[in-house]
């Protein structure tokens, strides 16, 4: 036990005034390690007012201190501190504190006790009696009690045990024979290395720790290193010469150096760096390219304008994409698409290359690229011993220099509004591109074709010019034609190449010929161009023969599809020549194609039901039939009448026999129809009154019934004509007075008056005996929209007239075909040049 020796130290604080004092008793735990004791006088708010340091005597554990008030406040706090150092000389480090005690100056002397004990574990983790340096104390390693002030140093440079900041031989307490000098720096001991990309360095790289004298240091402690390389080297560090084992970058205890290996992949020069608490060391290191294994393209930009010649480089590279020299080697090029791009050897892109050769030791080949089609363009380079290289470049359209015109692919019907057509600007290589500024584009078409341009899909707003710009590089329009045929459409603007495209306009009236050959009962005739709709089209035809038998000469034709019509007869003898016309309109026309056969029980009256009701005031009937039998009898002639909106009536004088009928019910918007049925007549002619109508826009069609079974054909051929606005006339015999021996029991007629804009020219045409054909002059018409037909529908469509022939019953004597040989010339021809014949022929020009 330590003997307590009382001590009294009287210390004066303040000056003047009454000598009011406190006595402080500081009790020091014998185990407290301190060279100096400090007493702090503290204001109640924590401010230190005065500090008195007292050297700690070695034989005393208790100190007495008198504090006089003087200028001190009445209420204070006192706290004792243990300090470590050389007596009370600075520097001093805290090594313990007493709890603060509150005191008050009174007239009598007061006493205050302070206890200064060992620092708590929170300040002295290893419990060696010294406060940790992190808490302001003298213990430099509070994790182990062996490290504290005053202990003997190890002297091997592995640690600073006595916390004086000196290691190994630097500490004066160590013998020069027994100490190791501490390391103070890192150095690389190997020279600069060169390795191939991807290969492990052939010899190790050595980093060493050295002391202040530059000698290798081998302290008895390990040191961790941070190894790094310039990012350009893309290097990795390994523990073995095969560069397979990961490296632990540490210099072991009692070792001065670490050896390791380096593997880099980027061909360049850089630095290897080792760093630790001792500092940093660097070593120059170079990675060389390896053997070339592949090809690669490089360019300053990945895009160019169409037609632009731009430089491009082809390189040989090793497995790590380093440019690598190699032997002489030929490279072949495969551009795709080859028609729009290529490689060249010159800056003008004049000499096209399909291959090129690397010289010996060369790394790259200078090339030039030129593409003409906008979009992604690819080139593949191939050579032996290396992987192929694919280069993809974006080719952008060049400046606008010409126009493109996109017209509908399909034929457009005259009078209908076309599908959308487009105009846009192109560069010199046909790539779509916008103009640099607004440009007006004028639209035009072949003069005389009646083509008009419009801004809307209904063709109601006229248009002649489109405006294109960089923001609106294309424009759309619609067109409508009046005349059928091929029409040239042109788009033009100043400073650019204009463009012209042909557009086929389907005529309102398509026409053609076909032949029912000898021994044939039917023929299919193609329609070109095809129709847009069978339900908006009707067929008019004339079929002529020179055969007297009914089964061979009566021909029926039907519109069976949008691309074909079929004509047939019951017999097959002789040739039938057929002239056909099909009328199609895009609107305002509705046609119902019907068929009726003679029933097995034979009938004189047949009814044909109309699927969809029609407006009778604007509808008419077209009719043809094929007949059985050898002579033209009463059962071969019928009146065909529209008797209600849902029904057509076919009436004969005798029961039908083997007949097939084709009926077209045609409803035309704007048409005005007057219809009627005459009474029976034995006369050569008969007239019928009709409501007044404009004759210049009117057409007469008719069918009739005849009695008797003689073989005189002139008795059974009736021609109709419009005499004036209110009178119709029907006649037979073509001027002969001997063709009225058979009673005509009824003539069914329809006078068709077309709306304004339509034109009708009527011609009464005659042929003399032995004459096969003749011509008539018309006022100028548009053949692509002009329909030809006669006033009577018997024997072979709409080509019947009257004849004076009495020799037998050859319908061809009074049946003709009609066609236009020019806009002003009508041709009329028959197959049987027997006696004279007359026809009323109408040329109807439609307004599409």
C-alpha positions in Angstrom: 0.0 0.0 0.0 1.3 3.5 -0.9 1.6 5.8 2.1 -0.4 9.0 1.7 1.7 12.1 2.5 -0.4 15.2 3.0 0.6 18.3 1.2 -0.7 21.8 1.2 0.0 24.1 -1.7 -1.4 27.6 -1.3 -2.1 29.2 -4.6 -3.3 32.8 -4.9 -5.8 33.6 -7.7 -7.1 37.0 -8.2 -5.9 40.1 -6.4 -7.2 42.6 -3.9 -10.5 42.3 -2.1 -11.4 40.1 0.7 -9.4 36.9 1.1 -12.3 34.5 0.6 -11.0 31.1 -0.3 -11.7 27.4 -1.2 -9.6 24.4 -0.4 -9.4 21.7 -3.0 -8.2 18.2 -2.1 -7.1 16.2 -5.2 -6.8 12.5 -4.5 -4.8 10.7 -7.2 -5.2 6.9 -7.7 -1.7 5.4 -7.4 -2.2 3.6 -10.7 -2.9 6.8 -12.6 0.0 7.5 -15.0 0.6 11.2 -15.0 3.6 13.5 -14.8 1.6 16.5 -14.1 -1.7 17.3 -12.4 -3.9 20.2 -13.7 -6.7 21.9 -11.8 -9.2 23.8 -13.9 -11.5 26.6 -12.5 -14.6 26.6 -14.7 -17.5 29.0 -15.0 -20.9 27.3 -14.6 -21.4 27.7 -18.3 -18.4 25.5 -19.0 -15.8 28.3 -19.7 -12.4 27.5 -18.2 -11.3 30.6 -16.2 -8.0 29.5 -14.8 -5.7 26.4 -14.9 -3.0 25.5 -12.4 -0.5 22.7 -13.3 1.3 20.9 -10.5 4.1 18.5 -11.0 3.2 15.2 -9.5 5.6 14.3 -6.8 6.6 10.6 -6.9 5.9 10.2 -3.1 2.5 11.8 -2.9 -1.0 10.6 -3.9 -2.9 13.7 -2.5 -2.6 17.4 -3.4 -4.2 20.3 -1.5 -4.8 23.6 -3.3 -6.2 26.8 -2.0 -8.2 29.0 -4.4 -8.8 32.6 -3.5 -11.8 34.3 -5.0 -10.3 37.5 -6.0 -12.0 38.4 -9.3 -13.5 34.9 -9.7 -17.3 34.5 -9.7 -18.9 33.3 -6.5 -20.1 30.0 -8.1 -17.6 27.9 -9.9 -16.7 24.3 -10.9 -13.5 22.5 -10.2 -12.0 19.6 -12.3 -8.6 17.8 -12.0 -6.8 16.4 -15.1 -4.0 13.8 -15.3 -1.4 14.9 -17.9 1.5 12.8 -19.5 4.7 14.2 -20.6 8.0 15.4 -19.2 6.9 16.8 -15.8 4.6 19.8 -16.7 6.5 20.8 -19.8 4.6 20.9 -23.1 3.7 18.9 -25.0 1.4 17.3 -22.5 -1.3 14.7 -23.4 -4.4 14.1 -21.3 -4.5 10.8 -19.5 -7.5 11.1 -17.2 -10.1 13.4 -15.7 -12.0 13.8 -12.4 -15.6 14.5 -12.4 -16.4 18.3 -12.2 -17.4 19.5 -8.7 -19.5 22.6 -8.1 -18.2 25.0 -5.4 -19.2 28.4 -3.9 -17.1 31.1 -2.3 -18.3 31.8 1.2 -17.0 34.1 4.0 -15.6 31.0 5.7 -13.1 28.6 3.9 -14.9 25.8 2.1 -13.5 22.4 1.2 -13.9 20.5 -2.1 -12.7 16.9 -2.8 -11.7 15.8 -6.3 -10.8 12.1 -7.2 -8.6 11.4 -10.2 -8.8 7.8 -11.2 -7.8 5.5 -14.2 -9.4 6.4 -17.5 -12.5 4.4 -18.4 -12.6 1.6 -21.1 -14.2 4.0 -23.5 -10.9 6.0 -23.5 -8.5 3.2 -22.8 -9.6 0.1 -24.7 -6.5 -2.0 -24.0 -6.6 -1.1 -20.3 -2.9 -0.2 -20.2 -3.5 3.0 -18.3 -3.1 5.3 -21.2 -5.8 7.2 -23.1 -6.0 6.4 -26.9 -4.4 9.0 -29.2 -7.8 9.3 -31.0 -9.2 10.7 -27.7 -6.3 13.1 -27.2 -4.1 10.7 -25.1 -0.6 9.3 -25.5 -1.5 5.7 -26.5 -0.5 5.3 -30.2 -2.1 1.8 -30.5 -5.0 1.3 -28.1 -5.7 -2.1 -29.5 -2.9 -3.8 -27.6 -1.4 -3.1 -24.1 2.1 -3.8 -25.3 2.1 -0.5 -27.2 2.2 2.5 -24.7 4.6 5.2 -23.6 7.6 4.1 -21.7 8.0 0.5 -22.9 11.1 -0.8 -24.6 11.0 -0.5 -28.4 11.2 -3.8 -30.6 13.8 -2.1 -32.8 13.0 -4.4 -35.8 11.1 -1.6 -37.5 7.8 -3.5 -37.3 6.1 -1.2 -34.8 6.5 2.0 -32.6 5.7 0.4 -29.2 6.8 3.3 -27.0 4.6 5.8 -29.0 7.5 8.2 -29.5 7.0 8.3 -33.3 10.3 6.6 -34.0 10.7 3.1 -35.6 13.5 0.6 -35.5 16.9 2.2 -35.8 15.5 5.7 -35.6 14.6 5.2 -32.0 17.5 6.2 -29.7 16.5 3.4 -27.3 17.5 0.8 -29.9 21.0 -0.6 -30.3 22.6 0.0 -33.7 23.5 -3.7 -33.9 20.1 -5.0 -33.0 17.8 -2.7 -35.0 16.2 -2.7 -38.4 15.7 0.5 -40.3 12.0 1.1 -41.2 11.0 1.3 -44.8 10.4 4.8 -46.1 9.8 4.4 -49.9 8.7 2.0 -52.7 10.8 1.5 -55.9 10.6 -0.7 -59.0 13.8 -2.6 -59.4 13.1 -4.0 -62.9 13.6 -2.0 -66.1 10.8 -1.0 -68.5 9.0 -4.0 -70.0 7.6 -4.7 -73.4 5.0 -7.4 -73.9 2.7 -8.5 -76.7 -1.0 -7.7 -76.3 -2.7 -10.5 -74.4 0.6 -12.2 -73.4 2.0 -12.5 -69.9 5.1 -10.5 -69.2 8.1 -12.9 -69.8 9.9 -11.9 -66.7 8.5 -10.7 -63.4 8.1 -7.1 -62.3 9.6 -6.4 -58.9 8.6 -3.6 -56.5 10.8 -3.1 -53.4 10.5 -1.2 -50.1 13.6 0.8 -49.1 14.8 2.8 -46.1 15.9 6.4 -46.0 19.3 5.4 -47.0 18.0 3.7 -50.2 18.7 0.2 -49.0 16.2 -2.6 -49.1 14.2 -2.6 -45.9 13.1 -5.9 -44.4 11.0 -4.8 -41.3 9.2 -7.5 -39.4 5.8 -6.5 -40.8 3.9 -7.0 -44.1 2.8 -4.0 -46.1 -0.3 -4.0 -48.5 0.2 -2.5 -51.9 -2.3 -1.0 -54.4 -1.2 -1.9 -57.9 -2.6 -0.1 -60.9 -1.9 0.6 -64.5 -2.7 3.4 -66.9 -6.2 2.9 -68.1 -5.0 2.8 -71.7 -3.0 -0.3 -71.0 -6.0 -2.3 -69.9 -3.5 -4.4 -67.8 -4.2 -7.0 -65.1 -1.7 -8.3 -62.4 -1.0 -12.0 -61.7 1.1 -14.1 -59.2 2.3 -16.6 -61.8 4.2 -16.6 -65.1 1.1 -18.0 -66.9 -1.0 -15.1 -65.7 -3.6 -17.4 -64.3 -3.4 -17.0 -60.5 -4.8 -13.8 -59.0 -2.2 -11.7 -57.2 -2.4 -10.7 -53.5 -0.4 -7.4 -53.6 1.4 -7.6 -50.3 5.1 -7.5 -49.4 5.4 -10.1 -46.6 7.1 -9.5 -43.2 10.9 -9.9 -43.3 10.8 -9.5 -47.1 11.8 -6.4 -49.0 10.0 -7.0 -52.3 7.0 -8.4 -54.3 7.4 -10.0 -57.7 4.4 -10.2 -60.1 3.4 -10.5 -63.7 1.5 -8.2 -66.0 -0.9 -8.9 -68.9 -2.1 -6.0 -71.0 -4.5 -6.0 -74.0 -4.2 -2.5 -75.4 -1.1 -1.7 -77.5 0.2 1.5 -76.0 2.7 2.8 -73.5 1.8 3.7 -69.9 2.8 3.4 -66.3 2.5 0.6 -63.7 2.0 2.1 -60.3 2.5 0.7 -56.8 1.3 2.7 -53.8 1.1 2.2 -50.1 1.5 4.1 -46.9 5.2 4.5 -47.9 4.3 6.5 -51.0 4.1 5.7 -54.7 6.4 4.2 -57.3 6.0 4.1 -61.1 7.4 2.0 -64.0 7.1 2.6 -67.7 5.4 -0.3 -69.5 4.7 -0.9 -73.2 2.2 -3.3 -74.8 2.9 -4.2 -78.4 0.3 -5.4 -80.9 -0.1 -9.1 -81.4 -0.5 -11.1 -84.6 -3.3 -9.7 -86.8 -6.4 -11.9 -86.6 -9.1 -9.7 -88.1 -10.0 -6.7 -90.2 -11.7 -3.5 -89.1 -13.0 -0.4 -90.8 -12.7 3.1 -89.3 -13.9 6.4 -90.5 -14.2 10.0 -89.2 -17.9 9.8 -89.5 -20.5 7.1 -89.8 -22.7 9.0 -92.2 -22.4 10.7 -95.5 -24.6 12.2 -98.3 -25.7 10.1 -101.3 -23.0 10.4 -104.0 -20.4 11.9 -101.6 -16.9 10.4 -101.8 -15.6 10.0 -98.2 -12.3 8.5 -96.9 -12.4 5.2 -95.1 -9.6 3.1 -93.5 -9.3 -0.6 -93.4 -7.0 -1.9 -90.6 -5.5 -5.2 -89.6 -6.0 -5.8 -85.9 -5.0 -8.4 -83.3 -7.4 -10.3 -81.1 -7.7 -7.2 -78.9 -8.5 -4.7 -81.6 -5.0 -3.2 -81.7 -3.8 -2.1 -85.1 -1.2 -4.7 -86.1 1.2 -5.0 -89.0 1.3 -8.2 -91.0 2.4 -9.8 -94.2 1.4 -8.9 -97.7 -2.2 -9.9 -98.1 -5.0 -9.3 -100.6 -8.5 -8.3 -99.4 -11.7 -8.7 -101.3 -14.8 -6.4 -100.8 -18.4 -7.4 -101.0 -20.6 -4.3 -100.8 -24.3 -4.8 -100.1 -26.4 -3.5 -101.9 -23.7 -3.6 -104.6 -25.6 -1.6 -107.1 -25.8 1.5 -104.8 -22.4 1.6 -103.1 -18.8 0.7 -103.7 -15.2 1.3 -102.5 -12.7 3.3 -104.5 -9.0 3.8 -104.6 -9.0 7.6 -105.2 -10.5 10.7 -103.6 -12.7 11.3 -106.7 -14.2 7.9 -106.4 -13.3 7.2 -110.0 -11.6 3.8 -109.7 -13.9 1.2 -108.2 -12.3 -1.6 -106.1 -13.4 -5.1 -105.7 -10.1 -6.0 -103.9 -7.0 -4.3 -102.5 -3.6 -5.5 -101.1 -1.9 -4.7 -97.8 1.9 -4.2 -98.4 4.3 -6.2 -96.2 4.3 -4.7 -92.6 1.4 -2.4 -93.4 -1.2 -1.8 -90.7 -3.9 0.0 -92.8 -5.2 0.6 -96.3 -6.6 4.0 -97.3 -9.9 3.7 -99.2 -12.8 5.8 -100.3 -16.5 5.1 -99.9 -19.4 6.2 -102.0 -23.1 5.2 -101.6 -26.0 6.5 -103.7 -29.1 4.9 -101.9 -30.2 6.5 -98.6 -30.3 4.1 -95.7 -28.0 1.6 -94.1 -25.2 0.5 -96.4 -22.8 -2.4 -95.5 -19.4 -3.5 -96.9 -17.7 -6.8 -96.0 -13.9 -7.1 -96.3 -12.5 -10.7 -96.4 -9.0 -12.1 -96.5 -7.3 -15.3 -95.6 -6.2 -15.8 -92.0 -8.4 -13.0 -90.6 -12.0 -12.7 -89.6 -14.2 -10.7 -92.0 -15.0 -7.0 -91.2 -18.4 -5.5 -91.8 -18.7 -1.8 -92.1 -22.1 -0.2 -91.9 -22.6 3.4 -92.8 -25.7 5.6 -92.9 -26.1 7.2 -96.3 -28.3 10.3 -96.1 -30.2 11.8 -99.0 -28.5 14.7 -100.8 -30.0 18.0 -101.8 -33.2 17.9 -103.8 -32.6 18.1 -107.5 -35.6 16.5 -109.2 -39.2 15.4 -108.7 -40.9 12.0 -108.4 -44.5 11.4 -109.3 -46.4 8.5 -107.8 -49.6 7.7 -109.7 -52.1 4.9 -108.8 -51.0 1.5 -110.0 -54.5 0.6 -111.2 -56.4 1.9 -114.1 -58.8 4.8 -113.2 -62.2 4.9 -114.7 -63.0 8.1 -116.7 -65.3 10.3 -114.6 -64.2 8.8 -111.3 -61.9 10.5 -108.8 -58.5 8.7 -108.7 -56.9 7.3 -105.6 -54.3 9.5 -104.1 -51.3 10.5 -106.2 -48.1 12.0 -104.8 -45.3 14.3 -105.8 -42.1 14.6 -103.8 -38.6 15.9 -104.3 -35.6 13.6 -104.7 -31.9 14.0 -104.8 -29.8 13.1 -107.8 -29.9 9.4 -106.9 -33.7 9.1 -106.4 -33.6 9.3 -102.6 -36.6 11.2 -101.1 -35.5 14.5 -99.6 -37.0 17.9 -98.8 -36.1 21.1 -100.7 -34.1 23.7 -98.9 -36.9 26.2 -99.4 -40.5 26.3 -100.5 -41.0 25.3 -104.2 -44.2 25.5 -106.2 -44.8 22.3 -108.3 -47.0 22.7 -111.4 -49.2 19.8 -112.5 -50.2 19.3 -116.1 -51.5 16.6 -118.4 -51.7 15.6 -122.1 -53.8 18.3 -123.9 -57.2 17.0 -125.1 -57.5 14.2 -122.6 -59.8 16.1 -120.3 -57.8 15.4 -117.2 -58.3 17.7 -114.2 -56.5 17.9 -110.9 -58.1 18.2 -107.5 -57.1 18.7 -103.8 -59.7 16.3 -102.3 -60.7 12.7 -102.7 -64.1 13.7 -104.0 -62.6 15.7 -106.9 -64.6 18.8 -106.0 -61.8 21.3 -105.3 -59.6 22.2 -108.3 -55.8 22.2 -108.0 -53.0 23.1 -110.4 -50.0 23.7 -108.1 -48.5 22.0 -105.0 -46.1 23.7 -102.6 -43.3 21.5 -101.2 -40.8 22.4 -98.5 -38.2 20.9 -96.1 -41.0 20.3 -93.6 -43.5 19.1 -96.2 -41.3 17.3 -98.8 -44.3 15.6 -100.5 -47.7 16.6 -101.6 -50.8 14.7 -102.7 -53.5 15.3 -105.3 -56.3 13.5 -107.1 -57.3 13.6 -110.7 -60.3 12.8 -112.9 -60.4 12.1 -116.6 -63.1 12.4 -119.3 -61.4 10.5 -122.2 -60.2 7.0 -121.9 -56.7 6.0 -122.8 -53.1 6.6 -121.7 -52.5 10.2 -120.5 -49.2 11.7 -119.5 -49.1 13.5 -116.2 -46.3 16.0 -115.6 -45.0 17.6 -112.4 -42.5 20.5 -112.9 -40.8 23.2 -110.9 -38.0 25.6 -111.6 -34.4 24.4 -111.0 -35.3 20.7 -110.8 -35.7 18.0 -113.4 -39.5 17.5 -114.1 -41.1 14.1 -114.2 -43.7 12.7 -116.5 -45.6 9.5 -115.8 -48.3 7.7 -117.9 -51.6 6.9 -116.4 -54.2 4.7 -117.9 -57.7 6.0 -117.8 -60.4 3.4 -118.5 -62.9 4.6 -121.0 -66.5 4.9 -120.1 -67.2 2.8 -123.2 -65.0 -0.1 -123.8 -65.4 -1.8 -127.1 -64.1 -4.8 -129.0 -64.8 -7.6 -131.4 -64.9 -11.4 -131.2 -66.0 -14.2 -133.4 -68.2 -17.3 -132.9 -66.4 -19.5 -135.3 -68.0 -22.3 -137.3 -68.9 -25.3 -135.2 -68.7 -23.2 -132.1 -71.7 -22.6 -129.8 -70.0 -20.1 -127.5 -67.1 -17.7 -127.2 -65.6 -15.8 -124.3 -64.4 -12.3 -125.1 -61.9 -10.5 -122.9 -62.5 -6.9 -121.6 -59.5 -4.7 -121.4 -59.1 -2.9 -119.2 -61.2 -4.9 -116.8 -64.3 -3.3 -115.3 -64.3 -1.9 -111.8 -67.8 -3.3 -111.1 -70.1 -5.5 -113.1 -73.1 -3.9 -111.2 -72.2 -0.5 -112.7 -71.7 -1.7 -116.2 -74.0 -2.8 -119.1 -73.4 -4.6 -122.4 -74.5 -3.5 -125.9 -73.6 -5.7 -128.8 -74.4 -6.6 -132.4 -73.9 -10.1 -133.7 -74.2 -10.7 -137.5 -74.4 -13.9 -139.5 -75.5 -15.0 -143.0 -77.3 -18.2 -141.8 -81.1 -18.6 -142.2 -81.5 -21.1 -139.4 -82.7 -19.6 -136.1 -80.5 -21.9 -133.9 -77.4 -20.7 -135.8 -78.2 -17.0 -136.2 -79.8 -15.9 -132.9 -76.9 -15.0 -130.6 -77.2 -14.1 -126.9 -74.4 -12.2 -125.0 -73.9 -11.8 -121.3 -71.5 -9.8 -119.1 -70.4 -12.7 -116.9 -67.5 -11.0 -115.0 -65.5 -7.8 -114.8 -63.1 -9.1 -117.3 -65.1 -11.2 -119.8 -68.3 -11.4 -121.7 -69.7 -14.6 -123.1 -71.8 -15.0 -126.3 -73.6 -18.2 -127.2 -76.1 -19.8 -129.6 -78.0 -23.1 -129.7 -76.6 -24.2 -133.0 -73.0 -24.1 -134.3 -73.1 -23.7 -138.0 -71.4 -20.7 -139.7 -69.6 -17.7 -138.3 -71.1 -15.0 -136.1 -69.2 -11.7 -136.0 -69.7 -9.8 -132.8 -69.1 -6.1 -132.1 -69.5 -5.4 -128.4 -69.5 -2.3 -126.1 -69.5 -2.1 -122.4 -70.6 1.1 -120.6 -69.2 1.6 -117.1 -69.8 4.6 -114.8 -68.3 5.1 -111.3 -71.6 6.5 -110.0 -75.2 7.1 -111.0 -75.5 3.7 -112.8 -76.9 0.5 -111.5 -77.3 -2.6 -113.6 -78.9 -5.9 -112.7 -77.9 -8.8 -115.0 -80.7 -11.4 -115.3 -81.2 -14.7 -117.2 -84.3 -16.6 -118.1 -84.8 -20.0 -119.9 -87.8 -21.3 -121.6 -89.5 -23.7 -119.1 -90.1 -27.4 -120.0 -93.9 -26.9 -120.3 -93.4 -24.0 -122.8 -95.1 -20.7 -122.2 -96.1 -17.6 -124.1 -95.6 -15.3 -121.1 -92.5 -15.3 -119.0 -91.7 -13.1 -116.0 -88.3 -12.2 -114.8 -88.0 -11.0 -111.2 -85.8 -8.1 -110.5 -83.9 -8.7 -107.2 -83.7 -5.0 -106.3 -86.5 -2.6 -107.1 -85.8 0.1 -109.7 -87.1 3.5 -110.5 -89.1 2.8 -113.7 -88.9 6.5 -114.9 -85.0 6.2 -115.1 -84.6 2.5 -116.0 -84.6 0.6 -119.4 -84.2 -3.0 -120.6 -81.6 -4.5 -122.9 -82.3 -7.9 -124.3 -80.9 -10.8 -126.3 -81.8 -14.4 -126.9 -80.6 -17.7 -128.4 -83.3 -19.8 -130.0 -83.8 -23.3 -131.1 -85.4 -24.3 -134.4 -84.6 -24.1 -138.1 -86.9 -21.2 -139.2 -87.9 -17.9 -137.6 -91.3 -18.4 -136.3 -93.7 -16.6 -134.0 -92.1 -18.2 -131.0 -88.8 -16.5 -131.8 -90.0 -12.9 -131.3 -90.9 -11.3 -128.0 -91.8 -8.0 -126.5 -89.6 -7.4 -123.5 -91.1 -4.8 -121.1 -90.4 -3.4 -117.7 -93.8 -3.9 -116.2 -93.1 -3.0 -112.5 -90.1 -2.0 -110.4 -89.6 -5.7 -109.6 -90.5 -7.4 -112.8 -89.7 -7.8 -116.5 -92.2 -9.4 -118.8 -91.2 -11.5 -121.9 -94.3 -12.1 -124.1 -94.5 -14.3 -127.3 -97.3 -15.2 -129.7 -96.6 -18.9 -129.4 -95.0 -21.0 -126.7 -91.3 -20.6 -126.4 -89.1 -23.6 -127.4 -85.6 -24.0 -126.2 -84.9 -20.3 -125.9 -82.5 -18.6 -123.5 -82.9 -15.0 -122.6 -80.4 -12.4 -121.3 -81.9 -9.3 -119.7 -80.2 -6.3 -118.3 -82.2 -3.8 -116.3 -80.3 -0.5 -116.4 -81.0 2.3 -114.0 -79.2 5.6 -115.0 -79.4 8.7 -112.8 -80.9 11.6 -114.7 -82.4 9.5 -117.4 -86.0 10.0 -118.4 -87.8 7.0 -119.9 -91.1 7.0 -121.8 -92.4 3.4 -122.6 -95.3 1.9 -124.3 -96.8 -1.0 -126.3 -98.4 -0.4 -129.7 -101.4 -2.4 -130.8 -101.4 -5.1 -133.5 -100.8 -3.9 -137.1 -100.7 -5.4 -140.6 -99.3 -2.1 -142.0 -95.7 -1.5 -143.2 -95.5 1.3 -140.7 -97.1 2.6 -137.5 -96.7 5.6 -135.4 -96.9 6.0 -131.6 -97.3 9.2 -129.7 -95.1 10.0 -126.7 -94.7 12.8 -124.2 -92.6 15.6 -125.6 -88.8 15.3 -125.0 -85.6 16.7 -126.5 -84.9 14.5 -129.6 -81.3 15.6 -129.7 -80.7 13.7 -126.3 -83.1 10.8 -127.0 -82.7 7.2 -128.1 -85.4 4.6 -129.1 -85.1 0.9 -128.3 -87.8 -1.6 -129.1 -88.8 -5.3 -129.3 -91.9 -6.8 -131.0 -94.0 -9.9 -131.4 -95.0 -11.3 -134.8 -97.6 -13.8 -135.8 -97.3 -16.6 -138.4 -94.6 -19.0 -139.4 -93.6 -18.1 -143.0 -90.0 -17.8 -144.0 -90.0 -14.2 -145.3 -87.6 -12.4 -143.0 -88.6 -8.9 -144.1 -92.0 -9.4 -142.4 -90.3 -9.9 -139.1 -87.8 -7.1 -139.0 -89.0 -3.7 -137.6 -87.0 -0.5 -137.4 -88.0 2.4 -135.1 -87.1 6.0 -135.2 -87.9 9.2 -133.4 -89.8 11.5 -135.8 -90.0 14.5 -133.5 -90.4 15.5 -129.9 -93.7 13.7 -129.6 -93.9 11.0 -132.3 -92.3 7.6 -132.9 -92.5 5.6 -136.1 -91.9 1.9 -136.7 -91.5 0.4 -140.2 -90.6 -2.8 -142.0 -89.7 -3.7 -145.6 -87.1 -1.0 -146.2 -89.3 0.6 -148.8 -90.8 -2.6 -150.2 -94.6 -3.0 -150.3 -94.4 -6.7 -150.1 -93.3 -7.1 -146.5 -96.5 -6.8 -144.6 -98.1 -10.2 -144.9 -97.4 -11.1 -141.3 -99.2 -9.3 -138.5 -97.1 -7.5 -136.0 -99.1 -8.1 -132.8 -97.3 -5.5 -130.6 -94.2 -3.3 -130.4 -92.8 -2.6 -127.0 -90.7 0.6 -127.0 -88.7 2.7 -124.6 -87.6 6.2 -125.5 -84.6 7.1 -123.4 -83.9 10.9 -122.9 -80.5 11.5 -121.4 -79.7 14.4 -119.0 -78.0 17.6 -120.0 -74.4 17.1 -121.0 -75.0 13.9 -123.0 -75.1 14.1 -126.8 -77.1 11.9 -129.1 -76.7 11.7 -132.9 -79.2 9.7 -134.9 -78.4 8.4 -138.3 -80.8 6.6 -140.7 -78.4 4.3 -142.6 -79.3 2.3 -145.7 -77.5 -0.5 -147.7 -78.5 -1.5 -151.2 -78.7 -5.0 -152.6 -75.3 -6.8 -152.6 -73.8 -4.1 -150.3 -72.0 -5.3 -147.2 -71.1 -2.0 -145.5 -71.3 1.7 -145.6 -70.1 4.8 -143.7 -71.8 7.8 -142.1 -70.4 11.1 -141.0 -70.8 12.2 -137.4 -70.2 15.4 -135.7 -66.9 15.0 -133.7 -67.3 12.5 -130.8 -65.1 11.1 -128.2 -64.9 7.3 -129.1 -63.9 6.4 -125.5 -67.3 7.5 -124.2 -69.6 7.1 -127.2 -72.1 4.1 -127.4 -73.5 2.8 -130.7 -76.8 0.9 -131.0 -79.8 0.6 -133.2 -83.4 1.1 -132.4 -84.4 -2.6 -132.4 -83.3 -5.5 -130.3 -83.8 -8.7 -132.2 -81.7 -11.6 -133.6 -78.3 -10.5 -132.2 -78.4 -7.7 -129.7 -78.9 -4.1 -130.5 -78.2 -4.1 -134.2 -81.5 -4.9 -135.9 -83.1 -2.8 -138.6 -85.5 -3.5 -141.5 -84.9 -5.3 -144.8 -86.7 -5.8 -148.1 -85.3 -9.4 -148.5 -88.0 -12.0 -149.0 -86.0 -15.0 -150.3 -85.9 -16.8 -146.9 -85.5 -16.0 -143.2 -81.9 -14.9 -143.0 -81.8 -12.3 -140.1 -78.3 -11.2 -141.3 -79.9 -9.3 -144.2 -81.2 -6.7 -141.7 -78.8 -7.0 -138.8 -75.6 -4.9 -138.7 -72.6 -4.1 -136.6 -71.5 -0.6 -135.8 -68.1 0.9 -134.9 -66.2 4.1 -135.2 -63.2 4.4 -137.4 -62.6 8.0 -136.3 -64.3 10.6 -134.1 -66.4 11.6 -137.2 -66.8 8.3 -139.1 -69.4 5.6 -138.4 -69.0 2.2 -140.0 -72.0 -0.1 -140.6 -71.6 -3.6 -141.9 -73.8 -6.8 -142.3 -72.9 -10.4 -143.2 -75.7 -11.1 -145.7 -75.8 -8.6 -148.6 -79.3 -9.5 -149.6 -81.5 -6.8 -151.0 -81.7 -3.4 -149.2 -81.7 -2.7 -145.5 -82.2 0.3 -143.2 -81.1 1.0 -139.6 -81.6 3.8 -137.2 -78.2 4.1 -135.5 -77.7 6.2 -132.4 -74.3 7.5 -131.3 -74.7 8.4 -127.6 -71.8 10.4 -126.0 -71.8 9.9 -122.2 -70.8 12.6 -119.8 -68.7 10.7 -117.3 
